[in-house]
Amino acid sequence: MLAKRIIPCLDVEQGRVVKGTRFLDLIDAGDPVAVAARYEAEGADELVFLDITASHEGRAIMLDVVRRVSETIFMPFTVGGGIRTLEDACQLIQAGAEKVSINSAAVRTPELVTAVADRLGSCATVVNIDPKRVWRDGREVWEVFVSGGRVATGLEAVAWARQVELLGAGEIVLTCMDRDGTRNGYDLEITAAVSRAVGIPVVASGGAGKPEHLADVIQHGGADAALAAGIFHFRECTIQEVKELFLKRGIPVRPATILPTTTL
């Protein structure tokens, strides 16, 4: 079995790392370069950087911040937010990203996913899916939202996940809006449904409040990786503690090589 990954996420607004609840009520969590350097030192497997207001504001991602982060770390680095064209994606790779993550534009122009996969490879093409539980025609469905969770699409999360795989995506980041920032644990039902539906890795996001939640979404949600933000940003637990729990539960994980670092 492949090693499971622990991935801190930097949600960035106006050049600062922020953390909110259900995509709202954002609070400052530090400088992205300094925070990224800390996670490099603590032994994170990968890092995700999301410019969370770029799509909503109709602007390009902050390439200067991406460059500064990429110059600080050596672990794999996924960047998303405001990607509207193939050129946008290529610029992020040139700025130091290993993978690009497409969300709003994937829904509005699905052919962009294929274009990015054809140019950069499926392994570098990630699609973010942000589902929320809603009632439609008398039943609960997992509807996909875009523009930072502001705009409903009418798409159902599992069907959309299957489609983005066919379009060429090599990975899905699944952020369950109902759980985001709640610290109540990931939505295991949605995560398991999407994981069963596709043959590409699924990164679970939204709801981590303690190390056990990350282990649960791997073991019971079928995720290939667990993404978390607040519990790491605010030092409620360390990546090392999560990896130790994984090993106790028999979950394969890469050892955390802790590097010397200063207190940030």
N, C-alpha and C positions, 0 to 999 in steps of 0.2 A: 504494500500500500504506500502511496506517495505521502510524503510529509505534509501535514496540514500547516497552514500559514496564519500567523498573527500579524494583522495589518493596522497600524494606527492611521487615522484619517485627519488631514488638516482641511477643515472647512475655512476658506479664506474670504474675508470681506474687507475691502478697502485696505488691503495689504496686511491685515492682522488675522490670526487664527481666532475663530469664534466657535461657540457651541450654544445650541438652542434646544428647544423642545418642540417636536413635531414641526421643525423648520422655522419656528418663531422664537421670540424672546431671546435674542442672541446676546451672549456675554463674551467679553474678551478673554482669550486664553493664551496670548503671547505672540511673539514675533515668529513667523513661519520658519525662518532660517535657523533660529536658536532651537525651536521645538524639534525641527527635523534632525538637527545635530544630536539632540538628546536621545531621540529614538534610534539613531544610528549607533550611538554608544551603548544603548540598553539591549541591543540584539534583536530589533524588529526584523521580520523577514522581508517586508516590503513597506512602501509608503504610498498613500493615496493623497493627492492634492486636488481639491475641488474649489474653483472660484465660483461660489454659490450664487452670486447675483449677476454674473456676466450675461447669461442668456436672458434673464428678466430685463436687464438694463440695455440689452441689444448692443453690447460692446465686446471687444476682443478680450481674451484672457491676459493677465498681467505677465507678459513674457519676462520682464526683468526679475520679478520675484521667482519665477520658475527657474531661471538661470542660476540665481543665487542659491536656491535650494539644491539644485543638481550639482553645483560645485562643492557642496558641503557633505554630500552623502555618496555612498557606493552601492547601497542596496537598490533593488528594482523600484522604479518610481513611476506611478501612473498619474496622469494629469487630465482633468476635465473641467468643463465650464466654458460656455461661449464658443464651442467648436461648431462652425456652420458650414465650412468648406474643407475640401481636401487640403488646400493650402494652409488653413489653420492647423490641421493635424500635423502636417509636415513641419511647420514652424515649431511646434511643441517638441517634436522629436529632435529637431536641430538645437533646441534650447536645453536639451538634456533629459527629456522624458524617455522612458523605455516603452511605455504604453500610453495610449490616449483613450479617454473615456467620453463617449458621446451619449447624450440623454435627449434633450429637447429636439435637436436636429435629426436624431434617428427616427423620431415619430413623424416629424414634418417632411423630411426628405430621406426615406429609408434607403434610397440608392447611395447615399453618402456612406453608409456602413460598408457596402460592397466596394465602393471606390477606395476607402481607406484600407480595407482588408487586401484588396488587389495590389495597392501600392506599398503598404507597410507590412503586410502579412497579418493573418488572423491572430497570431500570438500577440500582436501589438494593438489589437482592436478590441476595446472593451465597450459594452453598452451598459449604462446605468438605468435601472428600472426602479421607479418610485411608486409602489402600489399603496392604495388605501382601501380599507373595507367600506363599501357603500351599499345602500339598498337600491336595487333597480328592478322594476317589474315584479315586486314582491319577494325578491330573493337577494341574499348578500353576495356581492361579487368583489373581486380584488381589482379595482380600477387603477389604471396607470395615470399618473399625473406628471406634468412637465413644468418648466419655468420655475424651478425651485419649489415645487409643490403647489403652485398657484392655479394651474390650469388643468382641468380634467380633460381626458382624451377620448373617453368611451372605449378604450382598449382594455381587454382583460389580461392580467399579468402573465398567466401561464401561456396563453395563446401568443402573446407578444414575445415572450421568451423563446418560444419555438421559432417564431418568425425571424428574430434577430440572429439566431444560430444559422438559419438557412441563408440569411443575407451575408454571412461571413464572419460574424463576431466570434472571437476566441474565448471570451470570458464575459460573465454577467456580474455586476455589482447590484445586489437586491437590497434596497433600503426601504423597509416597511415604515411608512409614515406614521402609523398609529403608535408605533413603539419608539420612534426616534426621540432620544433624550429622556425617556421616561425612567430608565434604569430598571425596568421590570422584566428584562429578558427579551430575546429576539422572538419574532413571530415564527414559531417552529412549523406551524401548519402551512403557511405560505411558502416558507423556505423549502420544506420537504416537497411540496407540490411542484415547485419550479425545478428543484434539483432532479426529481424523477423525470421531468418532461424533456430535459435537454442532456446532451452528451458533452457539454463544455463545462469548465469549472464555474461554480457559483460562489460568490463572496457574499456572506451574510452581513447585513448592516442594519443598525437601528435597534437600540434597547439594552445594550450591555451595561450591567450595573455591578457585576462582580465576576471573578474568574470562572465560576461555575456556569455562568451564562454562555461564555465562549465555548466551553467544552460541550455543553448541551446542544448548541446549534450544529456542532460537528457530528456528534453521536446520534442525535435524534432529529436534526433538521437536514442531514445529508449534505451540509455545506462543505466546500473544499477549503475555505478560509473564513476566518472571523475578523471583521473590521470593527474597530471601536475608537472612540474619541475621548469623551469626557472622563472616563475612569483613568485613562492614561494621562491626559492633559493636566488633570488636577491631582495626580499622584495618589489616587485611591487604591491602585494596585500597580504592580510593575509587569513588564513583559516576561521577566524571569519567573515571577510567581505564576503567571498563566501557563507558561511552558512546563513548569514543574507539575502543575495539576494535570496537564495533558498527559504527561508521562505516567503519572499515578493511575490514570484511567486507561492506559494502554493506547493512547492516541499518538501516532507517530508525529514527531515534530523535530525540526532542526535545533541543535543546541544553541542557546543564547550565548554568544561570545561577547562578554561585557568588556567594553573598552574604557580606559580612563577618561573621565570627563569632569568638567567643573560644574558647580551648581548653577543652574540657569534660572 
